[in-house]
């Protein structure tokens, strides 16, 4: 947190833990390598890492195909008036939810002409873009770039306590407890209806001088293959293939482990990481065939796929290092330490709220939900296990805290991207959105205090 360099910090932490387990420079380095090889060699972990790289590559190919530009023409016929135009920012969620960056850039590209036409203020537009990205994507249990990572960090926490519960099912059960996302939706609804306003004087229309970041972000979306005619179907078809196929393959893998069980039991035993990876591979293959029919060159698609996958390599490295740290923490007796020191003195009812608040601070100062999740989950799960509270609730608290940082911190890539695409000054936008997100965080904190008592 001090250096804000998450990968070196995790590597140093892993090496120190390895040194304690096996003292000596050579011995500890060897132990660190063993931890990493062992965790990365597990099939479930490899599935997640391959899924993340492949998914990011698919998103890049979809951008190249002109699907976003094609859908922009469709929307422009129906989005008229300021309120209706801003409502379309949300209506686009079902076709842009697959990734936060994709949602912000794609929605920005689709709605750009209408936003300019209606002269909507830059801060308002940035707020709608930003708070309809991470809060939505983090609550979707299938077919997003977040799913693999979120399941992975839950697994890292379960590894610390030696639990054999399904990381995917716990992630799904935690979704209703991502209270910040839910509170954010409520605040945005009240904001949209003019029920709440923290800043009455909204200066800076879209058509005034725009941030230079806007062109940088838009250029990636405008990099479309010249041989491809923009079609809305190029965006919609991959999604229509991926979502139902993922659901079916999860059911299919579950039937391999359950004989004559009901559908709930089947999904409980499903190999989620394996299923969504297979579904993604089929989606990539079918998408490539569909785009090739439209004369998009295979060579161009491969280059775009690789460049898209490489964009997420830092995140893959973070997860690849975070998993071994969870194993080291278990070997060093972290669960027992928490159980005998912190556990007896913290009421289980307070743990979710405390975890949420701490994760909010971590995510805000790091500017990354994913980094904060990887740091906090291996601590939060042992803590709730020691105090005897609800596991899905505290997992939801970690995800909620990270989401707060993702849409609030001036260091967040999503905040910078949203303000850039809207043409708003970064710090001016941060001052604009901060009261609304703090209100949502306050509501979420109250919820995390009440739920353990009531339920």
C-alpha positions, -999 to 999 in steps of 0.1 A, spaced: 0 0 0 28 24 8 45 20 -26 12 13 -45 32 -12 -65 11 -43 -59 32 -69 -79 66 -61 -62 48 -59 -28 32 -93 -33 65 -108 -45 83 -94 -15 56 -107 9 58 -141 -8 96 -143 -4 95 -132 32 69 -158 40 90 -184 22 120 -173 41 102 -178 74 91 -213 63 125 -222 50 153 -199 61 182 -191 38 185 -171 6 187 -201 -17 163 -222 4 137 -194 6 139 -186 -31 135 -223 -39 105 -225 -15 89 -195 -32 92 -211 -66 77 -243 -53 48 -224 -39 42 -207 -72 46 -238 -94 23 -259 -71 -5 -233 -71 -3 -225 -108 -2 -262 -116 -37 -268 -102 -62 -272 -130 -88 -248 -116 -62 -221 -112 -49 -226 -148 -85 -225 -161 -90 -191 -145 -58 -176 -158 -64 -189 -193 -100 -176 -192 -88 -141 -182 -63 -139 -210 -87 -153 -236 -116 -131 -225 -95 -100 -228 -84 -111 -263 -120 -117 -273 -130 -82 -262 -103 -67 -284 -114 -87 -314 -150 -76 -308 -138 -40 -308 -119 -45 -340 -150 -60 -358 -170 -28 -357 -198 -42 -336 -197 -11 -313 -199 13 -342 -228 -7 -357 -247 -6 -325 -241 32 -322 -261 38 -354 -290 17 -340 -291 36 -307 -289 70 -323 -324 65 -338 -340 60 -304 -320 82 -279 -335 117 -278 -337 141 -249 -313 143 -220 -331 118 -197 -337 93 -224 -301 96 -236 -288 90 -201 -312 61 -197 -296 45 -227 -263 45 -209 -279 19 -186 -300 2 -213 -267 -7 -230 -256 -28 -199 -269 -61 -213 -246 -59 -243 -216 -42 -227 -214 -59 -193 -186 -83 -202 -158 -61 -190 -156 -27 -171 -132 -11 -195 -151 -24 -225 -184 -11 -210 -170 24 -204 -153 27 -238 -180 9 -258 -208 29 -242 -188 61 -246 -184 54 -283 -220 44 -288 -235 74 -270 -209 100 -280 -230 117 -308 -262 118 -287 -244 132 -256 -229 160 -278 -263 167 -293 -281 169 -260 -252 190 -245 -252 169 -213 -227 181 -186 -194 162 -187 -194 153 -150 -230 139 -151 -221 118 -181 -188 106 -165 -208 97 -133 -233 76 -153 -205 58 -172 -184 51 -141 -211 40 -117 -227 17 -143 -195 -2 -149 -178 -20 -118 -210 -20 -97 -228 -39 -124 -200 -62 -137 -190 -72 -101 -226 -86 -95 -229 -107 -127 -220 -144 -120 -213 -155 -155 -198 -143 -188 -177 -114 -176 -140 -107 -172 -145 -103 -135 -159 -138 -128 -126 -157 -131 -107 -132 -110 -133 -129 -83 -136 -167 -80 -98 -169 -78 -95 -145 -49 -123 -163 -30 -103 -195 -36 -72 -178 -22 -91 -170 10 -105 -206 13 -70 -220 8 -59 -201 39 -84 -218 61 -82 -251 43 -119 -251 32 -132 -273 5 -163 -252 -3 -169 -242 -39 -154 -208 -45 -178 -201 -73 -209 -209 -53 -196 -187 -25 -191 -159 -50 -226 -163 -63 -240 -164 -27 -221 -132 -19 -236 -112 -48 -267 -100 -28 -242 -88 -1 -223 -64 -25 -242 -37 -7 -222 -8 -21 -232 -17 -57 -268 -20 -46 -267 13 -26 -249 29 -56 -279 19 -79 -303 35 -54 -283 67 -52 -280 69 -90 -318 64 -93 -324 92 -68 -299 113 -86 -315 107 -120 -349 116 -106 -334 149 -91 -343 137 -56 -307 143 -43 -281 168 -55 -249 176 -37 -238 201 -64 -264 223 -80 -242 243 -103 -232 217 -129 -208 237 -152 -189 223 -181 -212 210 -209 -200 182 -232 -192 206 -260 -169 228 -240 -131 221 -241 -126 184 -235 -100 165 -216 -71 152 -238 -77 118 -224 -108 114 -243 -91 110 -276 -67 84 -262 -95 62 -249 -117 66 -280 -89 58 -304 -88 22 -292 -125 18 -300 -122 35 -333 -94 11 -344 -117 -9 -366 -107 -32 -395 -112 -13 -427 -126 -44 -445 -154 -49 -419 -187 -31 -423 -199 -20 -388 -227 -43 -376 -245 -44 -343 -246 -82 -347 -208 -83 -343 -212 -72 -307 -244 -90 -299 -237 -125 -313 -206 -134 -292 -226 -124 -260 -256 -145 -271 -233 -175 -276 -212 -171 -244 -239 -167 -218 -263 -196 -225 -233 -219 -234 -216 -211 -201 -248 -219 -183 -253 -252 -201 -217 -263 -197 -218 -256 -159 -248 -279 -158 -230 -304 -180 -199 -305 -157 -222 -308 -127 -240 -339 -141 -206 -356 -142 -204 -354 -104 -240 -358 -94 -263 -387 -103 -301 -381 -102 -297 -349 -83 -318 -318 -85 -306 -288 -105 -293 -270 -74 -272 -300 -64 -259 -302 -100 -248 -266 -101 -232 -269 -66 -210 -297 -80 -203 -279 -113 -167 -272 -123 -173 -235 -129 -138 -225 -140 -136 -254 -165 -171 -247 -179 -168 -210 -185 -134 -216 -202 -148 -242 -226 -177 -219 -233 -153 -190 -240 -132 -211 -263 -162 -221 -284 -173 -184 -284 -139 -173 -297 -139 -199 -324 -175 -191 -336 -168 -153 -334 -137 -157 -355 -156 -177 -381 -184 -151 -381 -159 -122 -386 -139 -141 -412 -171 -144 -433 -171 -106 -433 -136 -105 -448 -118 -97 -416 -83 -112 -419 -73 -140 -396 -39 -124 -392 -55 -91 -380 -77 -109 -355 -48 -129 -341 -28 -98 -336 -57 -80 -319 -64 -110 -298 -28 -112 -285 -26 -75 -278 -59 -76 -260 -48 -106 -239 -15 -89 -231 -33 -59 -216 -44 -80 -187 -11 -97 -180 -4 -75 -149 -37 -87 -134 -29 -123 -142 5 -119 -125 -12 -104 -94 -34 -134 -91 -6 -158 -98 14 -144 -69 -16 -139 -46 -25 -176 -47 8 -188 -33 7 -162 -6 -26 -178 6 -8 -211 9 22 -195 27 -2 -178 51 -18 -212 59 17 -228 65 26 -199 88 -5 -205 109 -24 -173 100 -58 -189 107 -47 -201 141 -32 -167 149 -65 -149 140 -85 -175 159 -65 -171 191 -57 -134 190 -83 -113 171 -112 -137 169 -122 -138 206 -123 -100 209 -143 -90 178 -180 -98 177 -189 -116 145 -216 -91 139 -191 -63 134 -167 -81 111 -185 -75 78 -187 -37 84 -151 -35 96 -140 -56 66 -160 -33 42 -145 -1 57 -109 -13 56 -113 -26 21 -127 8 10 -96 25 24 -73 0 8 -90 2 -26 -92 40 -25 -55 45 -18 -45 17 -42 -69 27 -69 -77 -9 -78 -106 -31 -68 -87 -62 -80 -56 -55 -60 -76 -47 -29 -96 -80 -33 -64 -100 -36 -50 -84 -4 -81 -85 17 -98 -118 9 -71 -140 25 -75 -119 57 -112 -115 57 -121 -152 53 -100 -164 82 -113 -136 104 -150 -145 98 -141 -182 101 -126 -175 136 -156 -154 147 -183 -178 134 -200 -153 111 -215 -156 76 -189 -164 49 -209 -151 19 -216 -118 38 -179 -110 45 -170 -120 9 -196 -96 -3 -181 -69 20 -147 -74 5 -161 -71 -31 -182 -41 -21 -152 -23 -6 -132 -29 -37 -160 -16 -59 -161 16 -39 -125 23 -46 -129 14 -83 -155 41 -88 -142 67 -63 -104 68 -62 -86 94 -84 -60 66 -89 -86 42 -104 -83 34 -140 -121 34 -143 -124 69 -129 -97 82 -152 -112 64 -182 -148 76 -175 -138 112 -170 -115 111 -200 -143 97 -223 -168 122 -210 -142 150 -215 -142 160 -179 -113 172 -158 -102 142 -136 -100 160 -102 -131 181 -109 -150 149 -116 -136 132 -85 -149 161 -64 -182 158 -82 -188 120 -77 -173 117 -42 -204 128 -21 -226 104 -40 -203 74 -36 -197 83 1 -234 83 6 -237 49 -10 -208 36 12 -225 50 43 -257 31 33 -237 0 27 -220 2 61 -254 5 79 -265 -26 59 -234 -45 70 -242 -36 106 -279 -45 105 -278 -78 84 -258 -99 109 -281 -88 137 -314 -93 119 -304 -125 101 
